[in-house]
Amino acid sequence: MKKSVQKVLAVTAIALVMTNGATAALAEDASSPTTTVPAQSAPNANSAERSAYRLALQAYNKAKIKINKNFATAMKEANTARRTARESATTKEAKKAAQLAFSAAIIAAQNARTAALTALGNPLVKPVKTVNNN
């Protein structure tokens, strides 16, 4: 058991040395005068796209949260109005009218939420990371 652990550690150490050596070789190659400016600017372009995506996604999520809060508020108000109307109703007709008004308020809230979500549009598509093949 002890020998297998030592072998695993040795293989891991060799793998780390090999990958670090390859990275150092790539770093030396990247600093040579043959590298071009567009290869250097590609990561900046990617980071700019990612930053713009994050900002737009945050705005999208905030708008969606606001839409859902407005819907929840409308539902609470409709439920409160229904309870008040049912408590004050003395006849079956009045109770039925309160229930119909509640149903209409729910449908209106659902339609408003659906329209707002449709106007907001689909979620954003994450930008594709470009790969430099130097």
C-alpha positions, 0 to 999 in steps of 0.5 A, a space after each residue: 500500500 505504501 509503495 502504491 502511494 509513493 508511485 502515485 506521488 511520483 507520477 503526479 510529481 512528474 506530471 506537474 514538472 512536465 506540465 509546468 515545463 510545457 507552460 514555461 516553454 509556451 511562455 517563452 514562445 509567447 514573449 518572443 518577437 514573433 507574436 502578433 498583437 491580435 493574439 494578445 488582444 483576443 483575451 481582452 476581447 473575450 473579457 470585454 464580451 464576458 463583462 458585457 454579457 454579465 452586465 446584460 444578464 444582471 439587468 435581465 435578471 433584475 427585470 425578471 425579478 421585478 416582474 415576478 414581484 409585481 405579479 406576487 403583489 397583484 396576487 396578494 392584492 387580489 386575494 385580500 380584496 376577495 377575502 374582504 368581499 367574502 367577509 362582507 358578503 351576505 348573499 350567495 350572489 355577493 359571494 359569487 361576485 367576489 369570486 368572479 372578481 378574484 378570478 378576473 384579477 388573477 387572469 389580469 395579473 397573469 396576462 400582465 406578467 406574460 406580456 412583461 416577460 414576452 416584452 423582456 425576451 429570451 435569456 441572453 446567450 453566453 458568449 463563445 470563448 475564442 481559442 488562439 491556435 498559435 
